[in-house]
């Protein structure tokens, strides 16, 4: 009976252990908005071919203004496809753009009160059996005191099968802002990706975009 159990369940477990999620191999500075953005969380579901080529970008959350800009930034990135058993395969990747609103006086911007978790659909019309990471909650990073800098920090986050952040790698840095992004990520809550309905280790890419502070004059 024990031997039968191993034979029955080993192939599924082995497949999950040999699955390598898609990832971004290079990314530049994300575009900074020309208009003031107050609800700045944009979430994209990026569909990738087995060659790592973008086939489709679908908005999962679009509060307006910056969707086209976010898509333009993503199309300039380079991707590595997913693989299973050493063979490339088509997949999906959650990409987030967080445009941090300017401070209003001494108040730090906060997420909207009516925020609804952003969970990618598990219904795929192209046969992809992988559902990427979801966003359960988020916060904006702080902004350095007396700074007038603007730009972006782009990170690739490794998320384990319980939804916990296990590693953060920088695809684009910004002096004085990297640490603020890491501090904010500690308070984000993510939902693990799944492969054929089973939670798996995965990656998500987040671009934290800092706007120019309003003039005090």
C-alpha positions in Angstrom: 0.0 0.0 0.0 2.8 2.4 0.9 4.6 1.7 -2.4 1.3 2.3 -4.3 0.9 5.7 -2.5 4.3 6.8 -3.6 3.8 5.8 -7.2 0.4 7.4 -7.3 1.4 10.8 -5.9 5.1 11.2 -6.8 4.6 12.4 -10.5 2.4 15.4 -9.4 4.8 16.4 -6.6 7.8 16.0 -8.9 6.2 18.2 -11.5 5.6 21.0 -9.0 9.2 20.8 -7.7 10.6 21.1 -11.3 8.4 24.0 -12.3 10.3 27.2 -12.8 8.0 30.3 -12.9 8.5 33.1 -15.5 10.5 36.1 -14.6 11.8 39.4 -15.8 15.5 39.4 -16.6 15.9 43.1 -17.2 13.8 46.2 -16.6 14.5 49.9 -16.9 13.1 53.0 -15.1 9.3 53.0 -15.1 7.7 56.1 -16.5 6.8 58.8 -14.0 3.3 60.3 -14.5 2.7 63.8 -15.9 -0.5 64.0 -13.9 -0.9 63.6 -10.1 -2.1 60.1 -9.4 -3.9 59.5 -6.1 -5.0 55.9 -6.4 -1.9 54.5 -8.0 -2.1 50.7 -7.9 -2.2 49.1 -11.3 -2.1 45.3 -11.6 -1.4 43.6 -14.9 -1.7 39.9 -15.9 1.0 39.4 -18.5 0.7 36.4 -20.7 4.0 35.0 -22.0 4.7 32.5 -24.8 7.1 29.6 -24.3 9.8 31.8 -25.8 9.2 34.5 -23.2 7.5 36.9 -25.6 4.5 39.0 -24.4 1.4 37.7 -26.0 -1.2 39.7 -24.1 -1.4 42.2 -21.2 -4.7 42.3 -19.3 -5.5 44.9 -16.6 -6.6 43.3 -13.3 -6.9 46.7 -11.6 -7.0 50.0 -13.5 -7.9 53.2 -11.6 -7.2 55.2 -14.7 -4.7 57.6 -16.2 -1.5 55.4 -16.2 -2.6 52.1 -17.7 -1.1 52.8 -21.2 2.1 54.1 -19.6 2.5 51.0 -17.5 2.0 48.7 -20.5 4.6 50.7 -22.5 7.1 50.2 -19.7 6.4 46.4 -19.6 6.9 46.0 -23.3 10.4 47.3 -22.9 11.4 44.6 -20.4 13.0 41.3 -21.1 11.4 38.0 -19.9 12.4 34.5 -19.3 9.6 31.9 -19.9 8.4 29.4 -17.4 9.7 25.9 -17.6 8.6 22.5 -16.4 10.8 19.4 -16.4 13.4 21.5 -18.2 11.0 22.4 -21.1 9.9 26.0 -21.7 6.1 26.6 -21.5 3.6 29.4 -21.9 2.7 31.1 -18.6 1.5 34.2 -16.8 3.1 36.8 -14.6 1.6 39.4 -12.3 3.2 42.8 -12.8 2.3 45.7 -10.5 2.9 49.5 -10.9 2.4 51.5 -7.7 2.4 55.2 -8.4 3.0 56.8 -5.1 0.8 59.9 -4.5 2.5 63.1 -3.3 2.2 63.8 0.4 -0.6 66.0 1.4 0.9 68.1 4.2 2.3 65.8 6.8 -0.1 62.9 5.8 1.4 59.8 4.2 -0.8 58.5 1.4 -2.9 55.4 2.3 -4.6 52.8 0.1 -8.2 53.4 -0.7 -10.7 52.3 1.9 -12.7 50.3 -0.7 -9.7 48.4 -1.9 -10.6 44.9 -3.1 -7.9 42.1 -3.3 -6.7 41.6 -6.8 -6.7 37.9 -7.6 -5.9 36.7 -11.1 -8.6 34.5 -12.7 -8.1 30.7 -12.6 -10.0 30.5 -15.9 -7.6 30.4 -18.8 -8.7 30.4 -22.5 -5.3 29.4 -23.7 -4.7 26.2 -21.7 -2.3 27.8 -19.2 -2.7 25.8 -15.9 -0.7 28.3 -13.8 -2.4 31.2 -11.9 0.1 33.9 -10.8 0.4 35.8 -7.6 -2.5 37.9 -6.2 -2.5 41.1 -4.1 -4.4 40.8 -0.9 -3.3 44.2 0.6 -0.6 46.8 0.0 0.8 50.0 1.4 2.7 52.9 -0.2 6.4 53.3 0.7 7.5 56.4 2.6 9.2 59.3 0.9 12.6 60.7 2.1 12.3 63.9 4.1 13.4 67.0 2.2 13.9 65.0 -1.0 12.8 66.3 -4.4 13.8 63.2 -6.4 11.5 61.3 -8.7 11.9 58.0 -10.5 11.2 54.3 -9.8 12.4 51.2 -8.0 11.6 48.0 -9.7 11.8 44.8 -7.8 11.3 41.1 -8.5 9.8 39.3 -5.5 10.1 35.6 -4.9 6.9 34.3 -3.2 6.7 30.9 -1.6 3.8 28.5 -1.6 2.3 30.1 1.5 2.3 33.6 0.0 5.3 34.8 2.1 8.1 36.9 0.5 11.3 34.9 0.5 13.6 37.1 -1.6 13.7 40.5 -3.3 16.0 41.3 -6.2 16.4 44.8 -7.7 15.8 45.3 -11.4 16.1 49.1 -11.2 17.4 51.0 -8.2 17.0 54.5 -6.9 19.5 55.9 -4.3 17.8 56.6 -1.0 14.6 54.8 -2.0 15.5 51.1 -2.1 15.3 50.7 1.7 11.9 52.4 1.8 10.6 49.9 -0.8 11.9 46.9 1.2 10.2 48.3 4.4 6.9 48.7 2.6 7.0 45.2 1.1 7.1 43.7 4.6 3.5 44.9 5.1 2.2 43.7 1.7 0.0 40.6 1.8 0.2 38.3 -1.2 -1.7 35.2 -2.4 0.5 32.3 -3.6 0.5 31.3 -7.2 -0.9 27.9 -8.1 0.0 25.2 -10.7 -2.9 22.9 -11.5 -4.6 24.1 -8.3 -1.6 23.5 -6.0 0.3 26.4 -4.4 3.8 26.8 -5.8 6.8 29.1 -5.4 6.6 32.0 -7.9 7.6 35.5 -8.8 5.9 38.9 -9.0 7.4 42.1 -10.4 6.5 45.5 -8.7 7.5 48.9 -10.0 7.3 51.6 -7.2 7.1 54.9 -8.9 7.8 58.1 -7.0 6.2 61.3 -8.2 7.8 64.8 -8.0 6.7 66.4 -4.7 4.4 69.4 -5.1 6.1 72.8 -5.0 5.9 74.6 -1.6 5.9 78.0 -3.3 
